[in-house]
Amino acid sequence: MGDFIGLLGLGVYLPERVMTNDEWAEYVDTSDDWIVARTGIHTRRIAADEESTADLALAAAQAALADGAFEPADIDEIVLATDTPEVFAPDTAAYVQARLGVGHIPCYDLAGSGCAGFVLALDVARSRALADGRRVLVIGVELITRLMNWKDRNTCVLFGDAAGAAVVGSGAGAIEILAATAGTDGAKSDILGLEAGGTRLPITMERVRHGLHKNLVMDGREVFREAVRRMSEASLQVLAKAGVSMDDVALVVPHQANLRILNAVAARLGLSEERVFINVQEYGNTGSASVPVALWEARDQGRIKPGDLVLLTAFGAGFHWAAMLLRF
Ligand code: UT7
């Protein structure tokens, strides 16, 4: 096998604390039955008080380097996708860069890219690798449970904390990136997001008093509909770009938001259960970390064989969507 641009190492970090649906029922008026029936989620991970976004990101990054047998000095650039950064500015990538010991390489966040952030970041990394021969560390990380409102049952039960990372570059035996596609509908930017803290709605005492500094805005039904449509369409688009059909794909690894969304995408694409990887039951929606964690687990569980085509598809706030076709 010759050299091509691909994923050269994968890593994840999952915080230790597991939170059940019954525990959520102690905070808000909800139940295990409701959460399981409407979302398929049973548990999620919650970062420890002493952990912050950069801690999660760093652990996943180190795991990805180890997986690819790389040293920090082998990395030329870092791109990190998150909606829940270490601080407002500078970006989380700068904190990770310093702690990883990679030297003064350029690094930046794809901030606010929603749950599609990691797949978008992989595509950015691929173009950096192609243009400049760089080896790029891509990280998707979310510590959303600290920035969401623990009293809003419409949103709080859906999410969990996690991080995933990949090293992207050229190398024989890599997981080859065959094609990628992405899109944005900025007219839908107010339908899903973390609105407080920007210049439009600065955090004031008044907003804090009403708990609005942690307001996760979400029209669940609209997000649901668009997620199904965009993840399905992006999947077909990336297959067309690569000149292959869905029958050629061994496994689809979608963004894990809700089991019902995943089932609807599978139905639209005519996929049987075993061709869609699902772990939302265990981790909930982990935003930018969801796709790399799912891809890592799919590989870890032996769901992917050498030569298999694997399709990533993701959707999130923005609305942004992205899909990528890989060959293992
Ligand atoms: O990556 C993007 C992040 N966001 C998402 O992926 C969200 C996508 N949307 C969804 O997953 C679903 O729309 C939800 C799971 C959020 C909601 O499911 P749904 O079937 O669309 O429910 P619904 O919005 O129609 O709400 C049904 C009822 C409402 O009560 P009423 O108004 O019918 O009396 C809600 O107040 O369920 C109520 N409800 C809850 N009840 C118990 C909402 N959250 C809860 C809860 N426990 N946690």
Boltz pocket constraint, residues with backbone or C-beta under 6 A from the ligand:
constraints:
  - pocket:
      binder: B
      contacts: [[A, 29], [A, 30], [A, 31], [A, 34], [A, 35], [A, 38], [A, 39], [A, 115], [A, 153], [A, 154], [A, 155], [A, 157], [A, 158], [A, 192], [A, 218], [A, 219], [A, 220], [A, 221], [A, 223], [A, 224], [A, 227], [A, 257], [A, 258], [A, 285], [A, 315], [A, 316], [A, 317]]
      max_distance: 6.0
